[in-house]
């Protein structure tokens, strides 16, 4: 992030009306899957933002849009104040991907099991930092492996991926991202395939990268407990839309959207006073194929009003920094009291 942007308080990355639709079917049965609909979010400098929601909520699609794996159907992504739609040259795209690399849920998404561990990071350095000599690339690989806790670095780099544990392979993914001198890392479910005892180490690593390396992180997860542990701000998604967002402790201490409460009801937490009713439908999110207007959570919501079935709620600020897309909450009703 430039000094000017930091001084102005502008976010490192933001989206406006970000939308991604997929055409499915064929012939007379062509339909449109609304994977992401009208999402506006921000990620600040040296900030960890957790994007939380059930499977199918659009979290990974957001990550792939920000990584330029997918192109938006509508909307815009701004990085350091500049729109990504203006990127034209290969060098500009490579520069952006150096600034915003991705760590995948499956570490073999970025590690080739045929080659030694050093292959991936050396290949990234050769592509994204071509000014480095061979000796400098080797030294840089050792440096980033030491930072992420893969020691002795030389021994790990000379080994093969199958010789590493799941947690170590995921750290290799973070090391490869860190070697690009990133400003923002997109971490898509990086701990979901790890044992519980290993996850805390990766979460602490993300905190370390923020605090010591100055890297922002978009942490995508379905686990709201880990989001609370590691994140500064929380964005909750449901069926392709943002339902609630704000500082993590504010949102989880006083959730205003019934869906956020539903997520919290599955997490034993002595800090939160939850009163989620037993009658709440805990089914799967809807298939968002050619959706009609209305709140997409209405069929599972015990508080749904008449307007919820016809009016799509906008994301509005109900308290400083705390935005909610819920007609019940916006009407002033006490959402917690059910």
C-alpha positions as CSV (number, residue, x, y, z in Angstrom):
1,X,0.0,0.0,0.0
2,X,1.4,3.4,-0.9
3,X,2.0,6.0,1.8
4,X,-0.6,8.2,0.3
5,X,-3.3,5.5,0.5
6,X,-2.3,4.6,4.0
7,X,-2.4,8.3,5.1
8,X,-5.8,8.8,3.5
9,X,-7.3,5.8,5.3
10,X,-8.4,4.1,2.0
11,X,-8.5,0.3,2.1
12,X,-5.9,-1.9,0.5
13,X,-8.5,-3.7,-1.5
14,X,-12.2,-3.1,-2.0
15,X,-15.0,-4.3,-4.2
16,X,-18.1,-2.5,-5.5
17,X,-21.1,-4.6,-6.6
18,X,-18.9,-7.6,-7.3
19,X,-21.0,-10.2,-9.1
20,X,-20.3,-13.6,-10.7
21,X,-23.0,-15.6,-12.5
22,X,-22.5,-19.0,-14.3
23,X,-24.6,-20.2,-17.1
24,X,-25.7,-23.8,-16.6
25,X,-27.7,-26.3,-18.6
26,X,-28.3,-26.2,-22.4
27,X,-30.8,-25.9,-25.1
28,X,-34.1,-24.7,-23.7
29,X,-33.0,-25.3,-20.1
30,X,-30.4,-22.6,-19.9
31,X,-30.3,-21.2,-16.3
32,X,-28.1,-18.8,-14.4
33,X,-26.4,-19.7,-11.1
34,X,-25.9,-16.6,-9.0
35,X,-22.7,-17.6,-7.2
36,X,-21.9,-14.1,-6.0
37,X,-24.4,-11.2,-6.1
38,X,-23.6,-7.5,-5.5
39,X,-20.9,-7.9,-2.9
40,X,-19.1,-4.8,-1.6
41,X,-16.3,-5.4,0.9
42,X,-13.0,-3.8,2.1
43,X,-9.7,-5.2,3.3
44,X,-7.4,-2.7,5.1
45,X,-3.7,-2.5,5.4
46,X,-2.2,-5.0,7.9
47,X,-5.7,-6.5,8.5
48,X,-7.0,-10.0,8.7
49,X,-10.6,-10.2,7.4
50,X,-12.5,-13.5,7.8
51,X,-15.1,-14.4,5.2
52,X,-17.4,-16.9,6.9
53,X,-20.3,-19.0,5.6
54,X,-21.6,-22.5,4.8
55,X,-20.5,-24.5,1.8
56,X,-22.0,-23.0,-1.3
57,X,-22.3,-19.5,0.1
58,X,-19.9,-18.0,-2.4
59,X,-16.7,-17.6,-0.3
60,X,-14.3,-19.4,-2.6
61,X,-15.8,-17.7,-5.7
62,X,-15.0,-14.4,-4.0
63,X,-11.4,-15.6,-3.5
64,X,-11.1,-16.6,-7.2
65,X,-12.5,-13.3,-8.3
66,X,-10.0,-11.4,-6.3
67,X,-7.2,-13.7,-7.6
68,X,-8.3,-13.0,-11.2
69,X,-9.0,-16.7,-11.7
70,X,-12.6,-15.7,-12.5
71,X,-13.6,-12.5,-14.2
72,X,-16.6,-10.6,-12.7
73,X,-19.9,-10.7,-14.4
74,X,-20.6,-7.2,-13.0
75,X,-18.9,-4.9,-10.5
76,X,-15.3,-3.8,-9.9
77,X,-12.3,-4.7,-7.8
78,X,-10.0,-1.9,-6.7
79,X,-6.5,-2.6,-5.4
80,X,-4.6,0.3,-3.9
81,X,-7.2,2.6,-5.4
82,X,-6.8,1.3,-9.0
83,X,-9.5,-0.8,-10.8
84,X,-8.4,-4.3,-11.9
85,X,-10.4,-4.0,-15.0
86,X,-7.7,-1.6,-16.3
87,X,-5.0,-4.2,-16.1
88,X,-3.9,-5.1,-19.6
89,X,-0.3,-6.1,-19.9
90,X,1.1,-9.4,-18.7
91,X,3.6,-7.5,-16.5
92,X,0.7,-5.7,-14.8
93,X,-1.1,-8.9,-14.1
94,X,2.0,-10.6,-12.8
95,X,2.6,-7.7,-10.5
96,X,-0.9,-7.9,-9.1
97,X,-0.6,-11.6,-8.6
98,X,2.7,-11.0,-6.7
99,X,0.9,-8.5,-4.5
100,X,-2.2,-10.8,-4.0
101,X,-1.2,-14.5,-4.1
102,X,-3.5,-17.3,-3.0
103,X,-3.0,-20.2,-0.6
104,X,-5.3,-23.1,-1.4
105,X,-7.3,-25.5,0.8
106,X,-5.4,-28.4,-0.7
107,X,-1.7,-27.7,-0.5
108,X,-1.1,-29.8,-3.6
109,X,-2.9,-27.0,-5.5
110,X,0.4,-25.2,-5.3
111,X,2.9,-28.0,-4.7
112,X,3.8,-30.4,-7.4
113,X,4.3,-33.8,-5.7
114,X,6.8,-35.0,-8.4
115,X,9.4,-32.3,-7.6
116,X,11.3,-31.4,-4.5
117,X,9.8,-28.8,-2.2
118,X,12.2,-26.2,-3.5
119,X,10.7,-26.4,-7.0
120,X,7.6,-24.4,-6.3
121,X,9.1,-21.5,-4.5
122,X,12.0,-21.3,-6.9
123,X,9.6,-21.3,-9.9
124,X,7.5,-18.5,-8.2
125,X,10.6,-16.4,-7.6
126,X,11.9,-16.9,-11.2
127,X,8.5,-15.8,-12.5
128,X,7.6,-13.0,-10.2
129,X,11.1,-11.7,-9.2
130,X,13.2,-12.3,-12.3
131,X,15.8,-9.8,-11.1
132,X,17.1,-12.2,-8.5
133,X,20.1,-14.4,-9.3
134,X,20.1,-18.2,-8.7
135,X,22.0,-17.7,-5.4
136,X,19.6,-14.9,-4.3
137,X,16.6,-17.2,-5.1
138,X,18.1,-19.9,-3.0
139,X,18.7,-17.5,-0.1
140,X,15.2,-16.0,-0.4
141,X,13.6,-19.5,-0.3
142,X,15.5,-20.3,2.9
143,X,14.5,-17.0,4.4
144,X,10.8,-17.4,3.9
145,X,10.8,-21.0,5.0
146,X,12.5,-19.9,8.2
147,X,9.8,-17.3,8.7
148,X,6.9,-19.8,8.4
149,X,8.6,-22.2,10.8
150,X,9.9,-24.8,8.4
151,X,13.3,-25.5,9.9
152,X,16.0,-26.4,9.1
153,X,15.0,-24.7,5.8
154,X,17.7,-26.3,3.7
155,X,16.5,-29.8,4.7
156,X,12.9,-29.1,4.0
157,X,13.6,-27.5,0.6
158,X,15.6,-30.6,-0.5
159,X,12.9,-33.0,0.5
160,X,9.7,-34.1,-1.3
161,X,6.2,-33.1,-0.5
162,X,5.1,-36.6,0.6
163,X,7.8,-36.5,3.3
164,X,6.0,-33.5,5.0
165,X,3.0,-33.5,7.3
166,X,-0.2,-31.8,6.2
167,X,0.6,-28.8,8.4
168,X,4.1,-28.5,6.9
169,X,2.7,-28.6,3.4
170,X,0.3,-25.8,4.2
171,X,3.2,-23.8,5.6
172,X,5.0,-24.3,2.2
173,X,2.0,-22.7,0.5
174,X,2.3,-19.7,2.8
175,X,6.1,-19.6,2.2
176,X,5.6,-19.6,-1.6
177,X,3.1,-16.7,-1.2
178,X,5.5,-14.8,1.1
179,X,8.4,-15.1,-1.3
180,X,6.5,-12.8,-3.7
181,X,6.6,-9.9,-1.2
182,X,2.8,-9.8,-1.0
183,X,0.5,-7.1,0.4
184,X,-2.5,-9.4,0.7
185,X,-2.7,-13.2,0.9
186,X,-6.0,-14.9,-0.1
187,X,-6.2,-18.0,2.2
188,X,-9.0,-20.3,1.1
189,X,-9.9,-22.7,3.9
190,X,-6.2,-23.2,4.8
191,X,-6.7,-25.2,8.0
192,X,-9.9,-27.2,7.2
193,X,-8.0,-30.3,6.1
194,X,-5.7,-30.3,9.2
195,X,-6.1,-32.0,12.6
196,X,-7.4,-29.7,15.3
197,X,-4.1,-29.8,17.1
198,X,-2.3,-28.5,14.1
199,X,-4.7,-25.7,13.2
200,X,-3.8,-23.3,15.9
201,X,-0.2,-23.2,14.6
202,X,-1.4,-22.1,11.2
203,X,-3.7,-19.5,12.7
204,X,-0.9,-18.1,14.8
205,X,1.3,-18.0,11.6
206,X,-1.3,-15.8,9.9
207,X,-1.2,-13.4,12.9
208,X,2.5,-13.4,12.7
209,X,2.5,-12.5,9.0
210,X,0.2,-9.6,9.8
211,X,2.1,-8.4,12.8
212,X,5.7,-8.9,11.7
213,X,5.6,-8.9,7.9
214,X,2.8,-6.3,7.5
215,X,0.7,-8.6,5.3
216,X,-3.1,-8.4,5.1
217,X,-5.0,-11.7,4.8
218,X,-8.5,-12.6,3.6
219,X,-9.2,-15.8,5.7
220,X,-12.0,-17.8,4.1
221,X,-13.5,-20.4,6.4
222,X,-16.7,-22.1,7.5
223,X,-15.4,-22.2,11.1
224,X,-16.6,-19.1,13.0
225,X,-14.6,-20.0,16.1
226,X,-11.3,-19.9,14.2
227,X,-12.4,-16.6,12.6
228,X,-13.0,-15.1,16.0
229,X,-9.5,-16.2,17.1
230,X,-7.5,-14.8,14.2
231,X,-9.5,-12.0,12.5
232,X,-9.9,-8.3,13.0
233,X,-13.1,-8.1,11.0
234,X,-15.8,-10.5,10.0
235,X,-17.9,-10.8,6.8
236,X,-20.7,-13.3,6.9
237,X,-22.0,-14.6,3.5
238,X,-25.1,-16.6,2.7
239,X,-26.2,-17.8,-0.7
240,X,-23.9,-15.4,-2.6
241,X,-24.7,-12.3,-0.6
242,X,-23.1,-10.5,2.4
243,X,-25.6,-10.7,5.3
244,X,-23.5,-9.1,8.1
245,X,-20.1,-7.5,8.6
246,X,-18.1,-5.6,11.1
247,X,-15.4,-5.8,13.8
248,X,-15.2,-9.5,14.8
249,X,-16.0,-9.0,18.5
250,X,-18.8,-6.5,17.8
251,X,-20.5,-8.9,15.4
252,X,-20.1,-12.0,17.5
253,X,-21.0,-10.3,20.8
254,X,-24.2,-8.8,19.3
255,X,-25.1,-10.6,16.1
256,X,-28.0,-8.9,14.4
257,X,-28.7,-11.3,11.5
258,X,-30.4,-14.6,12.3
259,X,-28.0,-16.5,10.0
260,X,-25.0,-15.2,12.1
261,X,-26.8,-16.5,15.2
262,X,-27.4,-19.9,13.5
263,X,-23.6,-20.2,12.8
264,X,-22.8,-19.2,16.4
265,X,-25.3,-21.7,17.8
266,X,-23.1,-24.5,16.7
267,X,-20.1,-23.1,18.6
268,X,-20.0,-23.5,22.4
269,X,-18.9,-20.0,23.5
270,X,-19.3,-18.7,27.1
271,X,-18.9,-15.1,25.9
272,X,-22.0,-15.0,23.7
273,X,-25.5,-15.0,25.0
274,X,-27.3,-17.0,22.4
275,X,-31.0,-17.8,22.4
276,X,-31.4,-19.5,19.0
277,X,-34.7,-21.3,19.0
278,X,-34.9,-25.0,18.5
279,X,-37.5,-24.5,15.7
280,X,-35.0,-22.8,13.4
281,X,-34.5,-24.7,10.1
282,X,-30.9,-25.9,10.0
283,X,-31.0,-27.2,6.4
284,X,-28.7,-26.4,3.5
285,X,-28.5,-23.0,1.8
286,X,-30.8,-22.7,-1.3
287,X,-29.6,-23.3,-4.8
288,X,-29.3,-19.8,-6.2
289,X,-30.4,-20.6,-9.7
290,X,-32.4,-17.7,-11.2
291,X,-33.4,-16.5,-7.7
292,X,-36.5,-14.3,-7.2
293,X,-36.5,-11.2,-5.1
294,X,-36.6,-11.6,-1.3
295,X,-34.3,-12.5,1.5
296,X,-32.5,-15.7,0.6
297,X,-32.5,-16.8,4.3
298,X,-36.3,-16.4,4.7
299,X,-37.2,-20.1,4.4
300,X,-34.9,-20.9,7.4
301,X,-35.5,-17.8,9.4
302,X,-37.9,-18.1,12.4
303,X,-38.4,-14.3,12.4
304,X,-39.3,-13.8,8.7
305,X,-41.8,-11.1,8.1
306,X,-44.2,-10.6,5.1
307,X,-41.7,-8.2,3.4
308,X,-38.9,-10.8,3.6
309,X,-40.6,-12.9,0.9
310,X,-40.6,-10.1,-1.7
311,X,-38.0,-7.5,-0.7
312,X,-34.3,-8.1,-0.9
313,X,-32.7,-6.4,2.1
314,X,-29.8,-4.0,1.5
315,X,-26.7,-4.0,3.6
316,X,-27.1,-1.0,6.0
317,X,-25.0,0.3,8.9
318,X,-27.0,-0.3,12.1
319,X,-24.2,0.7,14.5
320,X,-20.7,2.2,13.8
321,X,-18.9,-0.2,11.5
322,X,-21.5,-2.9,11.9
323,X,-23.6,-3.6,8.7
324,X,-26.6,-5.9,8.4
325,X,-28.8,-7.0,5.5
326,X,-32.0,-8.0,7.4
327,X,-35.4,-6.4,7.3
328,X,-36.2,-7.6,10.8
329,X,-33.0,-6.0,12.3
330,X,-33.5,-2.8,10.3
331,X,-37.1,-2.5,11.5
332,X,-35.7,-2.2,15.1
333,X,-36.9,-5.5,16.3
334,X,-34.8,-7.3,18.8
335,X,-33.4,-10.1,16.7
336,X,-31.8,-11.9,19.7
337,X,-35.1,-12.4,21.5
338,X,-36.3,-15.7,20.0
